Amino acid sequence: MREWLLDARKKRDITQAVVADAVGIKREYYTMIENGVRTPSVENAMKIAGVLKVDWTMFFSSVLTK
């Protein structure tokens, strides 16, 4: 689970569907990203980060610490 990602989304009071729509991915795929099951491409990480106002590199730093 990427708690930081969930927190960022909840802080902005938006749904997974809204983020997924803004990024151009399926909500199910975004859910897997948020749950830590999948890691987004750099392009999608940057788009998600733009929507949620977070640092896009956090997606990859968490992979390195597993």
C-alpha atoms as a printed R data frame, in Angstrom:
   type eleno elety resid chain resno       x      y       z
1  ATOM     1    CA   MET     A     1   0.000  0.000   0.000
2  ATOM     2    CA   ARG     A     2   1.300  3.414  -0.928
3  ATOM     3    CA   GLU     A     3  -0.064  5.313   2.062
4  ATOM     4    CA   TRP     A     4   1.470  8.563   0.846
5  ATOM     5    CA   LEU     A     5  -0.480  8.264  -2.408
6  ATOM     6    CA   LEU     A     6  -3.755  7.482  -0.656
7  ATOM     7    CA   ASP     A     7  -3.184 10.398   1.728
8  ATOM     8    CA   ALA     A     8  -2.476 12.782  -1.158
9  ATOM     9    CA   ARG     A     9  -5.660 11.737  -2.950
10 ATOM    10    CA   LYS     A    10  -7.813 11.988   0.165
11 ATOM    11    CA   LYS     A    11  -6.274 15.366   1.035
12 ATOM    12    CA   ARG     A    12  -7.585 16.655  -2.292
13 ATOM    13    CA   ASP     A    13 -10.923 14.921  -1.707
14 ATOM    14    CA   ILE     A    14 -11.009 13.184  -5.071
15 ATOM    15    CA   THR     A    15 -11.840  9.623  -6.039
16 ATOM    16    CA   GLN     A    16  -9.654  7.044  -7.694
17 ATOM    17    CA   ALA     A    17 -11.873  7.353 -10.760
18 ATOM    18    CA   VAL     A    18 -11.194 11.093 -11.018
19 ATOM    19    CA   VAL     A    19  -7.422 10.563 -10.842
20 ATOM    20    CA   ALA     A    20  -7.549  7.715 -13.353
21 ATOM    21    CA   ASP     A    21  -9.681  9.759 -15.737
22 ATOM    22    CA   ALA     A    22  -7.332 12.744 -15.526
23 ATOM    23    CA   VAL     A    23  -4.333 10.512 -16.236
24 ATOM    24    CA   GLY     A    24  -6.021  8.493 -18.985
25 ATOM    25    CA   ILE     A    25  -5.835  5.089 -17.309
26 ATOM    26    CA   LYS     A    26  -8.467  2.682 -16.005
27 ATOM    27    CA   ARG     A    27  -9.572  3.077 -12.400
28 ATOM    28    CA   GLU     A    28  -8.683 -0.557 -11.733
29 ATOM    29    CA   TYR     A    29  -5.105  0.080 -12.839
30 ATOM    30    CA   TYR     A    30  -4.882  3.177 -10.656
31 ATOM    31    CA   THR     A    31  -6.172  1.117  -7.721
32 ATOM    32    CA   MET     A    32  -3.353 -1.386  -8.271
33 ATOM    33    CA   ILE     A    33  -0.841  1.493  -8.316
34 ATOM    34    CA   GLU     A    34  -2.260  2.939  -5.097
35 ATOM    35    CA   ASN     A    35  -2.230 -0.500  -3.459
36 ATOM    36    CA   GLY     A    36   1.410 -1.004  -4.432
37 ATOM    37    CA   VAL     A    37   0.648 -3.973  -6.693
38 ATOM    38    CA   ARG     A    38   1.805 -2.173  -9.845
39 ATOM    39    CA   THR     A    39   4.354  0.546 -10.506
40 ATOM    40    CA   PRO     A    40   3.347  3.119 -13.116
41 ATOM    41    CA   SER     A    41   5.442  4.090 -16.098
42 ATOM    42    CA   VAL     A    42   7.436  7.283 -15.698
43 ATOM    43    CA   GLU     A    43   4.907  9.053 -17.932
44 ATOM    44    CA   ASN     A    44   1.931  7.941 -15.819
45 ATOM    45    CA   ALA     A    45   3.789  8.625 -12.581
46 ATOM    46    CA   MET     A    46   4.373 12.194 -13.734
47 ATOM    47    CA   LYS     A    47   0.712 12.593 -14.699
48 ATOM    48    CA   ILE     A    48  -0.550 11.191 -11.384
49 ATOM    49    CA   ALA     A    49   1.908 13.390  -9.509
50 ATOM    50    CA   GLY     A    50   0.636 16.412 -11.407
51 ATOM    51    CA   VAL     A    51  -2.960 15.670 -10.446
52 ATOM    52    CA   LEU     A    52  -2.143 15.004  -6.786
53 ATOM    53    CA   LYS     A    53   0.663 17.582  -6.438
54 ATOM    54    CA   VAL     A    54   3.294 15.098  -5.243
55 ATOM    55    CA   ASP     A    55   6.852 14.317  -6.326
56 ATOM    56    CA   TRP     A    56   6.666 11.758  -9.152
57 ATOM    57    CA   THR     A    57   9.933 10.102  -8.107
58 ATOM    58    CA   MET     A    58   8.257  8.812  -4.938
59 ATOM    59    CA   PHE     A    59   6.735  6.011  -7.018
60 ATOM    60    CA   PHE     A    60  10.196  4.676  -7.717
61 ATOM    61    CA   SER     A    61  11.899  5.368  -4.409
62 ATOM    62    CA   SER     A    62   9.358  3.091  -2.705
63 ATOM    63    CA   VAL     A    63  10.250  0.276  -5.139
64 ATOM    64    CA   LEU     A    64  13.908  0.579  -4.198
65 ATOM    65    CA   THR     A    65  13.198  0.290  -0.477
66 ATOM    66    CA   LYS     A    66  11.136 -2.920  -0.690
